[in-house]
Amino acid sequence: MDGIDTEAADTAAPAGTAAATPGAPATGTDGSGAAQPAAGGTPAPLTVQDVRFDLLRNAHYHGDRLGFFERSHRLVMFITVLAGTAAVGSAFAESGVPTLIIGLVVAFFSTLDLVCDLSGAARLHEKIRQRCFDLMAELEECAAGDTAACQRISASLVKIYGEEPHTMAAVEALAWNSALAAVTNPGELDHDDLQTVTTWQWLTRHIWRYAGHTFTTPRERAEIARRKRL
């Protein structure tokens, strides 16, 4: 179970590729991660920068999910073990709390961990993140203009997408921002190129999928508003 949603394979397309210059889509892309036709109708070749961005974005995404499931599993185990001890049971009994309530608490959290498989979800995200770093290591060995290697590594990443559980859009947006910051030269990052995530969306990013919400940057929203005024 991924957050509230079942851990079924229903992955979203890549959130986008990075640009050498913040605010502009990466070479050969429209910001969706797909190569766009060049002047002659042939898709522009992927660059090392494009693939590096996608790998970083995916690694950040699964790192965030991994941390969430690990923390959740430990918290549930702590509550279950603590509530099941004789000392805690005696303390609650002396304070007037029925023993049945304590039993229900233990049963609830034990069932929650079993049904949601929090530790299993953590292992899945850890495995996918490690595969992203393995591909990144291969990418670093490629020459700057080795388009064939970029295509091969990108194809391997697409296979990983097919193994991923439901995409949590707010986590994806934050991962996009982290990846963009990582590939942008120091001092050149423009915050108008970062996708906006509200405080509430940040707090609930591992619970609600925000599947119908499109996360945009301030620059994109300004451009949409400009076009509407025309």
Sequence and secondary structure as in RCSB ss.txt:
>XXXX:A:sequence
MDGIDTEAADTAAPAGTAAATPGAPATGTDGSGAAQPAAGGTPAPLTVQDVRFDLLRNAHYHGDRLGFFERSHRL
VMFITVLAGTAAVGSAFAESGVPTLIIGLVVAFFSTLDLVCDLSGAARLHEKIRQRCFDLMAELEECAAGDTAAC
QRISASLVKIYGEEPHTMAAVEALAWNSALAAVTNPGELDHDDLQTVTTWQWLTRHIWRYAGHTFTTPRERAEIA
RRKRL
>XXXX:A:secstr
 BTTB   S          SSTTS  TTB SSS B B TTS B    HHHHHHHHHHHHHHHHHHHHHHHHHHHH
HHHHHHHHHSHHHHHHHHHTT  HHHHHHHHHHHHHHHHHHTHHHHHHHHHHHHHHHHHHHHHHHTS TT HHHH
HHHHHHHHHHHTT     HHHHHHHHHHHHHHHS TT   GGGS    HHHHHTTTT   TT     HHHHHHHH
HHHH 
